[in-house]
Amino acid sequence: MNPQIMPTLELLQSHLLTGAQYSGISDLSSLQSLFVGKRQLAPGAYDLKTLDSEGLLQIKKKALEKNVTLAKFKSLYGYK
């Protein structure tokens, strides 16, 4: 990896798929499906204080869907 290149979701996908191919995995569809419908988050921290109650409920729901605590979810996704 080149530290001068900004990390992107597309770059992560490329590295994963290339590594899988080099490892001899012939069916890459399961890895490719991880990225379907996903988009890059804007850089920086996300301040939860600016969310309304509905937005906070959505974040709590996403944390439950991923089976992680809200604190862990906030840490993983750059919320403060």
C-alpha positions in Angstrom: 0.0 0.0 0.0 1.1 3.5 -0.7 0.5 5.8 2.3 0.2 8.8 0.0 -2.9 7.4 -1.6 -6.2 8.2 0.2 -7.9 5.0 1.3 -11.3 4.4 -0.3 -13.9 1.7 -0.3 -13.0 0.9 -3.9 -9.4 0.5 -2.9 -10.3 -1.9 -0.1 -12.5 -3.9 -2.5 -9.7 -4.1 -5.0 -7.2 -5.3 -2.4 -9.6 -7.9 -1.0 -10.5 -9.3 -4.4 -6.8 -9.3 -5.6 -5.7 -11.1 -2.5 -8.5 -13.7 -2.8 -7.5 -14.3 -6.4 -3.9 -14.8 -5.5 -5.0 -17.2 -2.7 -6.7 -19.4 -5.3 -10.3 -18.5 -4.6 -12.1 -18.9 -7.9 -15.6 -17.7 -6.8 -15.3 -14.1 -5.7 -19.1 -13.4 -5.6 -19.4 -13.6 -1.8 -16.6 -11.0 -1.4 -18.1 -8.8 -4.2 -21.5 -8.9 -2.5 -20.1 -7.3 0.6 -19.7 -4.0 -1.4 -23.1 -4.0 -3.2 -25.0 -0.9 -2.3 -22.2 0.4 0.0 -20.7 3.9 -0.3 -17.7 5.7 1.2 -18.4 7.7 4.3 -17.2 11.3 4.3 -13.9 11.7 6.1 -13.9 13.0 9.7 -15.8 12.3 12.9 -19.6 12.3 13.1 -21.0 14.2 16.0 -24.0 12.4 17.5 -25.0 15.6 19.3 -26.3 17.0 16.0 -28.7 14.1 15.4 -32.3 14.3 16.3 -34.0 11.5 18.3 -35.0 9.7 15.0 -31.5 9.7 13.8 -30.2 8.3 17.1 -32.8 5.6 17.0 -31.6 4.6 13.5 -28.0 4.3 14.7 -29.1 2.2 17.7 -31.0 0.0 15.3 -28.0 -0.4 13.0 -25.8 -1.3 16.0 -28.4 -4.0 17.0 -28.5 -5.4 13.5 -24.7 -5.7 13.5 -24.9 -7.3 17.0 -22.5 -4.8 18.6 -23.0 -2.4 21.5 -23.7 1.2 20.7 -20.3 2.2 22.0 -18.6 -0.3 19.7 -20.7 0.9 16.8 -19.8 4.5 17.4 -16.1 3.6 17.6 -16.2 1.5 14.4 -17.9 4.2 12.4 -16.2 7.3 13.7 -19.0 8.8 15.8 -18.0 10.8 18.9 
